[in-house]
Structures are given as structure tokens and as C-alpha cells.
Amino acid sequence: MKKRFWKWALGSLIAIISFSCLSLMGNQNSVKAAGEPTYQIGTDVTFPPFEFANSQNKYVGIDIDILNAIAKDQGFKVNIKPTSFNGAIQATQSGQLDGMIAGMSITPQRKATFDFSKPYFESGVVTAVKPGSDIKSLNQLRGKKVAVKTGTEGAEYADKIKNKYGFKVTTFDQSNDMYQDVMTGNSAACFDDSPVMQYGIKQGLKLKIITKPAMSGPYGFAVDKGKNKVLLTKFNNGLAHIKKTGEYQKIVDKYLNGKGGTPMGEDNSFFGLIKQNKTVLFNGLMETLWLTIVSIFFATLFGLIFGLLGVLPNKFCQGVSTTVIYIFRGLPLLVLALFIYTGIPSLTGTKVPAFVAGVITLMFNEGAYIAAFTKGGIQSVDTGQMEAARSLGLPFGKAMRKIILPQGIRLIIPSFVNQLIITLKDTSILSVIGILELTQTGKIIIARNLQGFKVWTIVAIMYLIIITVLTWISNWIKRSYKL
């Protein structure tokens, strides 16, 4: 029994490691195989009119169009990696991304960490309140709470003047969440870049601007300090050329003075949103399901190995099992995801694809829980049965295989189905590393139309439908096998 177990355990671990290594090698080979340089560029596609997804789910905006124009002019390709602003910063620093363009203000603090291109846009910060508010100036914000988006020029400006005007700052990762906080009355005002705020109001956002643009600051394309100098040079050369030809001004005018930044003809009713975004929502759902299936497969192998180690009559094996379960159950899923996606590349210099990082994250986290209830299920079988089997002359392995394991497995099946449901929901956290699952898809849609309540209702219904199906399966298993 023990020899068979160790062979099975070793084979499973080799399979897990091979999966990760092959994915990494495949990713690196695909880059090497390209005939011309292809750069991985991170961006926050929830920051219109600078970067967002249009109704055809194509990434557009001032930043995106400028980047594509420069790439065409300088003879290289770009692969846009949508993620959060903070996620793009960390991925660029770790080497996962070659650079980032996300309405990023050039500041002395950031210059210590990044090398910036020449400025490609000058912006300013405005303050907005909900219509009907008595607040007409910054002086009236004393003792109140204001909302800002993490990493923006608006956040920096608010932090700079908060002591002067006596207000408190609340940060959000998404512009829509910041706006909603003001419209619901939780915050008295919000600070945002002038073009972004004007875009939102043009989209029907119920806010009004009460200040003129302040703290004018330049936006720049960023690479990690001391790296990708060739890319930075190409960006600067291309930027100078498209400004000279007039293409740069056409791009800016398209989004600020024309209709390029405003999706016309969209039906923002509940069913209109479903019809308009059905393809991208379906793709997000499929990514979520595929991520769940692959992750639960490897998490099951991981969990069974360390769960069975915990019931072997060996203190070392039991200690290993307990330690692994303790570590991976104790780490927050978000922290684990960021460590694997950005921490490991920083240490090893090897890029980890977002999907692989997501699978490894869920494998460790969900696998720890599977190990815990596998161990508990086996240990819940009456110990007298093992003692009786051993007294009748059965070796430990045969007694475990023939008597204990069948009963333990029956006990853990309902917990396993529940863990599958939890894994499905946990995939939503992986949007932080840029995986385009259902939650990230919802964020991208909201950035375009600012219909947060309706879009999140649609996403919630999709999750509930899948979870309901899984619950029915769980109940059917319980009835069929009388668990």
C-alpha cells in the first residue's frame, strides 16, 4: 500500500510540476518564435477615454490608439494585457510586462522606480459632486469624505490638499465605484482627471464639476527602471513622428472633441445590455468555467496527496500535511495570486502566464481545503474498524484500502462538490492579475457604459445559474448514493 501510494503521489506531483513548466516553456517559445518584436503592455481598460473596450470588445482610447500608431510607425507589435492599475505596476516591476500605458502621471516618486517616455498628454484634476449638492468649492469639504481612484492624478491631488481643506480620502480601484460612492451620498465629492470625468458625464453620469482643472500633470509610457530601453526609445521616436504628421492630434480630437469616446446607439436597458454584450459575457463565463475545471483537477490531486499524508502512521508525513494545510489555508487568495504572478518572476526572472498563475493559486488554496476535509473524512471513520482489521491480520495498507478509504470517500463527496462551488466563486479574485473571467469582463463593460448596477446584476445572475446547477448535482449525488 505504502509503495503504491508513494508512486501515485510522486506521479501526481510530477504531473502538476510538468503542467506548470510546459505552460511556461510554451509561453516563452511563442515569444521567441515571433519574427518581429512583440511587447507585452499592461493597461487599465477601465479608464475611458484613455483606455476601454468598445461595444465590439476591442480595446480603444487615447492611450491605446497612440500606442498602436507608434507600434505601426516603429515596426513592432504590442499585446495588450488588461489588468488593474496596481496590477499593471506590479507586473511591470516584476518583468511580467515589458511596459505599461494607463494614464500614468509622471511623478518624482514614480521616476525612482520607472523610466518614463516623453509626456504624451497633459491633464488636470477636477472635483465633482452630485447634482443638488450644496458644495460649490473645496472649502465646503471640511469634515467630509471624498472618493478617489487608486493611482490616479486625482488621488495624488486629493492627498496633497486634504490637510488644507480638512477632508478624509477614501480610495477605490474602479472609477465607477468611486462615482457611485458620491451618487449614493457616502462621499461628498470625488477627484478625477478632467477628461475622464467629462467622459463620464457625457455618458449620463449624474455628477457635476465644481472646480477648474488643477495640478496639471503629464502622462507617460513607463518601463521598469533600467530595462527595455529599446522599447522606450521606439516609443519616444514614434511619438515625435506621429505628432509631426498630425496623427497624434487626430487621435486626441477623436476622443475629446468627437464621438470616438462615446459609444453611440447602445441600448442601456437591462435586456439591451445583455444583447449588446452577450458574446463578451459568454467568453468571460467560459474562461471562468475553464479556469475552475483545470484548477479543481489539480487542486484535487494536491489535496488528496496531502490529505492522505496526514493519516499515515508517520509523524513526518503528518507534519508535512499539517504544515501545507496551515500555510495555504492561512494565506489570503489575493496575496497568494499576486505572489505567484509578480513575486516569483521577480525572484526567478521567469514569466508566469496569468492563466497558469491563476491555476497554481487555486490549486494551492483550494487544494489545502480539500486536503483538510480528506484528512478529516478519513479520521472520522471509527478507529475501532482499523484496530479490528489489524487484529484479524490485515496489513495497514490493505485495511486502509478495503475498509477505511471507501467510507471516508463517501463522507467527503458532499464537501468536494461544495469546494467546487467555492472554487468557481474564487476565480473572481483572479481579475487582479488580468485574467478575463466573468468579473473582469463585468468591470470592462461598466467602464464603457457606467451601468454598474445593471451589469453586476447580470453577472450575479450568471453566477447563480451555474452555482444552482452545481447544487442540483450535489443534491443528486447525495440522494443517489445516500450520503
C-alpha positions in Angstrom: 0.0 0.0 0.0 2.7 2.5 1.0 4.8 1.8 -2.1 1.8 2.2 -4.3 0.8 5.4 -2.5 4.2 7.0 -2.9 4.3 6.0 -6.6 0.9 7.6 -7.1 1.8 10.7 -5.1 5.1 11.2 -6.9 3.4 10.7 -10.3 0.7 13.3 -9.4 3.3 15.8 -8.2 5.3 15.3 -11.4 2.1 15.9 -13.4 1.5 19.1 -11.5 5.0 20.4 -12.0 5.1 19.4 -15.7 1.9 21.3 -16.3 3.4 24.5 -14.9 6.8 24.0 -16.7 5.2 23.2 -20.1 3.0 26.2 -19.8 6.0 28.5 -19.0 8.1 27.0 -21.8 5.2 27.3 -24.3 4.8 30.9 -23.4 8.5 31.7 -23.8 8.8 29.7 -27.1 5.8 31.6 -28.5 7.6 34.9 -27.9 10.9 33.6 -29.4 9.1 32.2 -32.5 7.8 35.7 -33.5 9.6 37.2 -36.5 9.3 40.8 -35.1 9.4 42.0 -31.6 6.1 41.7 -29.7 5.9 43.6 -26.4 3.6 42.7 -23.6 2.0 46.0 -22.5 -0.2 46.4 -19.4 -3.1 48.8 -19.1 -6.1 49.5 -17.1 -9.0 49.2 -19.5 -11.4 50.8 -17.1 -10.1 54.3 -17.6 -12.0 55.9 -20.5 -11.4 57.8 -22.7 -7.8 56.8 -22.4 -8.3 53.0 -22.4 -11.5 51.0 -22.5 -13.3 48.2 -24.5 -15.8 49.4 -27.1 -19.1 47.6 -27.9 -17.2 45.2 -30.1 -14.9 44.3 -27.2 -11.9 46.0 -28.9 -9.5 47.9 -26.8 -9.6 51.6 -27.8 -8.9 55.0 -26.3 -6.4 57.8 -26.5 -3.6 55.6 -24.9 -4.4 52.5 -26.9 -4.6 54.3 -30.2 -1.4 56.3 -29.6 0.4 53.0 -28.7 -0.9 51.2 -31.8 0.1 54.2 -34.0 3.6 54.2 -32.5 3.9 50.4 -32.9 2.9 50.7 -36.6 5.3 53.6 -37.2 8.3 51.9 -35.4 7.7 48.3 -36.7 6.8 46.4 -33.6 3.8 44.7 -32.3 2.0 45.0 -28.9 0.0 42.5 -26.9 -2.4 44.4 -24.6 -2.7 42.9 -21.2 -5.8 44.3 -19.4 -5.5 44.4 -15.6 -5.9 46.9 -12.7 -3.7 49.9 -12.4 -1.9 48.5 -9.4 -1.7 45.1 -11.1 0.0 46.6 -14.1 2.5 48.5 -11.9 3.5 45.3 -10.1 3.6 43.2 -13.2 5.9 45.7 -14.9 8.2 45.8 -11.9 8.4 42.0 -11.8 9.1 41.7 -15.5 5.8 40.1 -16.4 5.1 43.1 -18.6 7.5 45.0 -20.9 5.8 48.3 -20.2 2.5 50.0 -19.2 0.4 52.8 -20.5 -2.6 53.6 -18.3 -3.0 57.4 -17.9 0.0 57.2 -15.6 1.2 60.6 -14.3 4.9 61.2 -14.3 5.9 62.0 -10.7 9.3 62.1 -8.9 8.3 59.1 -6.7 7.5 57.0 -9.8 10.7 58.1 -11.5 12.6 56.3 -8.8 11.0 53.0 -9.9 10.2 53.5 -13.6 11.8 55.0 -16.7 9.2 57.2 -18.4 8.8 58.3 -22.0 8.4 61.9 -23.0 5.0 63.1 -22.0 2.2 62.2 -24.4 -0.7 64.0 -22.7 -1.2 66.9 -20.2 -4.2 66.5 -17.9 -5.7 68.3 -14.8 -7.8 67.3 -11.9 -11.4 68.4 -11.3 -13.8 67.9 -8.4 -17.3 66.7 -8.9 -20.4 66.4 -6.6 -23.9 65.0 -7.2 -26.5 67.4 -8.6 -28.3 69.3 -5.9 -25.4 69.3 -3.6 -24.7 72.5 -1.6 -21.0 72.1 -2.0 -19.7 74.6 -4.5 -16.0 74.9 -3.5 -13.2 72.9 -1.9 -13.6 75.0 1.3 -17.0 73.3 1.9 -15.5 69.8 2.1 -14.1 70.3 5.6 -15.0 67.4 7.8 -16.5 65.4 4.9 -15.3 62.3 2.9 -14.1 62.4 -0.7 -13.6 59.5 -3.1 -10.6 58.9 -5.4 -9.3 56.1 -7.7 -6.1 54.4 -6.7 -3.0 55.5 -8.6 -4.6 58.4 -10.4 -3.6 62.1 -10.5 -6.8 62.8 -8.7 -5.8 60.6 -5.8 -2.4 62.3 -5.6 -4.0 65.8 -5.7 -6.6 64.9 -3.0 -3.9 63.5 -0.7 -1.9 66.7 -1.2 -4.6 69.1 -0.2 -6.6 67.0 2.3 -5.0 68.7 5.4 -5.5 72.2 4.0 -9.2 71.6 3.3 -9.8 69.2 6.2 -11.5 66.2 4.4 -10.9 62.5 4.5 -9.9 60.4 1.5 -11.5 57.0 0.5 -9.8 55.1 -2.3 -11.4 52.8 -4.9 -9.9 50.5 -7.6 -12.6 51.3 -10.2 -13.9 54.7 -11.4 -17.5 53.5 -11.4 -17.2 52.5 -7.7 -15.9 56.0 -6.9 -18.7 57.7 -8.8 -21.3 55.5 -7.2 -20.0 56.4 -3.7 -20.7 60.0 -4.4 -24.1 59.5 -6.1 -25.3 57.4 -3.1 -24.1 60.1 -0.7 -21.4 58.1 1.1 -18.8 60.6 -0.2 -19.4 64.3 -0.6 -17.2 64.6 -3.7 -14.7 62.9 -6.0 -11.5 63.9 -7.6 -10.6 62.6 -11.1 -8.7 63.6 -14.2 -10.7 66.2 -16.2 -11.0 64.1 -19.5 -12.2 61.1 -17.6 -14.8 63.0 -15.6 -16.1 64.8 -18.7 -16.4 61.4 -20.5 -18.4 60.0 -17.6 -20.8 63.0 -17.5 -21.2 62.7 -21.3 -22.2 59.1 -20.7 -25.0 60.2 -18.4 -23.2 60.1 -15.1 -25.2 62.1 -12.6 -22.4 64.4 -11.3 -21.4 68.0 -11.8 -18.0 69.5 -11.9 -17.4 72.4 -9.4 -13.8 73.3 -10.0 -11.5 74.2 -12.8 -8.7 71.7 -13.7 -5.9 71.9 -11.2 -2.5 70.3 -10.8 -1.8 69.9 -14.4 0.5 66.9 -14.9 2.0 64.9 -17.8 1.1 61.3 -18.7 3.9 58.9 -19.7 4.6 55.4 -21.0 6.6 53.5 -18.4 9.0 50.6 -18.3 10.8 49.1 -15.3 13.9 51.1 -14.2 16.9 50.4 -16.3 15.1 47.9 -18.6 13.5 47.8 -22.0 15.5 50.9 -23.2 15.0 49.9 -26.8 11.2 49.9 -26.4 11.3 53.3 -24.6 13.4 54.8 -27.4 11.0 53.4 -30.0 8.0 54.9 -28.1 9.7 58.4 -28.0 10.7 58.3 -31.6 7.3 57.1 -32.7 5.5 59.7 -30.5 7.6 62.5 -32.1 6.8 61.3 -35.6 3.0 60.9 -35.2 2.9 64.4 -33.6 4.8 65.7 -36.7 2.4 64.0 -39.1 -0.7 65.2 -37.3 -1.9 61.6 -36.4 -1.5 62.3 -32.7 -3.8 65.3 -32.8 -6.4 63.4 -34.8 -6.4 60.6 -32.1 -6.9 63.2 -29.2 -9.6 65.1 -31.1 -11.4 61.9 -31.9 -11.9 61.1 -28.2 -12.1 64.5 -26.6 -13.9 66.6 -29.3 -15.5 63.9 -31.5 -17.6 60.8 -30.9 -14.7 58.4 -30.5 -15.1 58.3 -26.8 -18.9 58.0 -26.7 -20.4 54.7 -27.8 -23.5 55.8 -29.8 -26.6 53.8 -30.3 -26.2 51.4 -27.3 -29.3 50.2 -25.6 -28.5 50.5 -21.9 -31.7 48.8 -20.7 -31.3 45.6 -18.8 -32.0 43.3 -21.8 -30.3 45.7 -24.1 -27.1 45.3 -22.2 -27.4 41.5 -22.3 -28.0 41.6 -26.1 -25.1 44.1 -26.7 -22.6 42.2 -24.5 -23.7 38.6 -24.9 -20.6 37.5 -26.7 -18.1 39.0 -24.3 -20.1 37.8 -21.3 -20.2 34.3 -22.7 -16.5 34.4 -23.3 -16.0 35.6 -19.7 -18.2 32.8 -18.4 -16.3 30.2 -20.5 -13.0 31.5 -19.1 -14.4 31.2 -15.6 -15.6 27.6 -16.2 -12.3 26.5 -17.8 -10.3 28.1 -15.1 -12.5 26.3 -12.5 -12.3 22.9 -14.1 -8.5 23.0 -14.6 -7.9 24.3 -11.1 -10.2 21.8 -9.3 -8.5 19.0 -11.2 -5.0 19.9 -9.9 -6.4 21.0 -6.5 -7.9 17.5 -6.1 -4.6 15.8 -6.8 -2.8 18.2 -4.5 -5.5 17.8 -1.7 -5.6 14.0 -1.9 -1.9 13.7 -1.7 -1.5 15.9 1.4 -4.8 14.7 2.9 -3.6 11.1 2.8 -0.2 12.0 4.1 -2.0 13.3 7.1 -3.5 9.9 8.0 -0.4 7.8 7.5 1.1 6.4 10.8 4.2 8.5 10.3 4.9 11.8 12.2 7.0 13.3 9.4 4.2 12.8 6.9 1.6 14.1 9.3 3.8 17.1 10.0 4.2 17.9 6.2 0.4 17.6 5.7 -0.4 19.8 8.7 2.1 22.5 7.6 1.0 22.6 4.0 -2.7 22.9 5.0 -1.8 25.6 7.6 0.2 27.7 5.2 -2.1 27.7 2.1 -5.4 27.9 4.1 -3.9 30.9 6.0 -2.8 32.9 3.0 -5.4 35.3 1.6 -6.2 34.2 -2.0 -5.4 37.7 -3.3 -2.0 37.8 -1.7 -1.2 34.3 -3.0 -2.2 35.2 -6.5 0.0 38.4 -6.6 2.9 36.5 -5.0 2.8 33.8 -7.7 2.2 36.2 -10.6 4.6 39.0 -9.6 6.7 37.7 -6.8 8.1 34.6 -8.4 9.1 36.4 -11.6 10.8 39.0 -9.5 12.9 36.3 -7.8 13.5 34.0 -10.8 13.3 36.2 -13.8 10.8 33.7 -15.4 7.5 35.0 -16.7 4.4 33.2 -15.4 1.3 33.4 -17.7 -1.7 34.8 -15.9 -3.8 31.7 -16.5 -1.1 29.4 -15.2 -0.6 31.7 -12.2 -4.4 31.6 -11.6 -4.4 27.8 -11.7 -1.5 27.4 -9.4 -3.1 29.9 -6.9 -6.4 28.0 -6.8 -4.6 24.6 -6.7 -2.7 25.6 -3.5 -5.6 27.4 -1.9 -8.5 25.0 -2.8 -6.2 22.0 -2.5 -5.4 22.9 1.1 -9.1 22.8 1.9 -9.6 19.5 0.0 -6.6 18.1 2.0 -8.2 19.2 5.3 -11.6 17.6 4.7 -10.0 14.5 3.1 -7.9 14.0 6.2 -10.9 14.8 8.4 -13.2 12.4 6.5 -10.8 9.5 6.9 -10.2 10.3 10.5 -13.9 10.4 11.2 -14.3 6.7 10.4 -14.4 4.8 13.7 -10.8 3.9 14.7 -12.1 0.6 16.1 -12.6 -0.6 12.5 -8.9 -0.2 11.8 -8.0 -1.9 15.1 -10.3 -4.8 14.3 -8.9 -5.2 10.8 -5.3 -5.2 12.1 -6.2 -7.7 14.9 -7.5 -10.0 12.1 -4.1 -9.9 10.4 -4.8 -7.4 7.7 -1.8 -5.1 6.9 -2.2 -1.4 7.3 -2.4 -0.7 3.6 -5.0 -3.3 2.8 -7.1 -2.3 5.8 -7.0 1.3 4.7 -7.8 0.5 1.1 -10.6 -2.0 1.7 -12.2 -0.7 4.8 -11.4 2.9 5.8 -11.0 4.7 2.4 -14.4 3.7 0.9 -16.2 5.0 4.0 -14.0 8.2 4.1 -14.6 9.0 0.4 -18.3 8.7 0.9 -18.2 11.2 3.7 -16.1 13.8 1.7 -18.1 13.8 -1.6 -20.6 16.5 -0.5 -17.7 18.7 0.8 -15.9 18.2 -2.5 -18.9 19.5 -4.5 -19.2 22.4 -2.2 -15.5 23.1 -2.7 -16.1 23.1 -6.5 -18.7 25.9 -6.0 -16.3 27.8 -3.8 -13.6 27.5 -6.5 -15.9 28.9 -9.1 -16.6 31.9 -7.0 -12.9 32.4 -6.0 -12.0 32.8 -9.7 -13.4 36.3 -9.5 -10.5 37.4 -7.3 -8.1 36.5 -10.1 -9.2 39.5 -12.2 -6.5 41.3 -10.2 -3.8 39.6 -12.3 -5.6 40.3 -15.6 -7.5 37.0 -16.3 -10.5 37.9 -18.3 -13.0 35.9 -16.3 -16.6 36.9 -15.7 -15.9 39.5 -13.0 -13.2 41.3 -15.0 -15.5 41.2 -18.0 -18.1 43.0 -16.0 -15.6 45.7 -14.9 -14.6 46.3 -18.6 -18.2 46.7 -19.7 -19.0 49.0 -16.8 -16.0 51.2 -17.7 -17.6 51.8 -21.1 -21.2 52.5 -20.2 -21.1 53.2 -16.4 -24.2 50.9 -15.9 -22.7 49.3 -12.8 -25.9 48.1 -11.1 -27.4 46.5 -14.2 -24.2 44.9 -15.3 -23.4 43.5 -11.9 -27.0 42.1 -11.7 -26.4 40.3 -15.0 -23.1 38.9 -13.8 -24.6 37.8 -10.4 -27.5 36.0 -12.3 -24.9 34.1 -14.4 -23.0 33.0 -11.3 -26.2 32.0 -9.6 -27.3 29.9 -12.6 -24.1 28.0 -12.6 -24.0 27.6 -8.9 -27.6 26.4 -8.9 -26.7 23.7 -11.4 -23.8 22.5 -9.3 -26.0 22.5 -6.2 -28.5 20.3 -8.0 -25.7 17.9 -9.0 -24.6 17.8 -5.3 -28.1 17.0 -4.1 -28.5 14.3 -6.8 -25.2 12.7 -5.7 -26.3 12.7 -2.1 -29.7 11.1 -3.0 -28.2 8.6 -5.4 -25.5 7.4 -3.0 -27.5 8.0 0.2 -24.7 10.2 1.6 
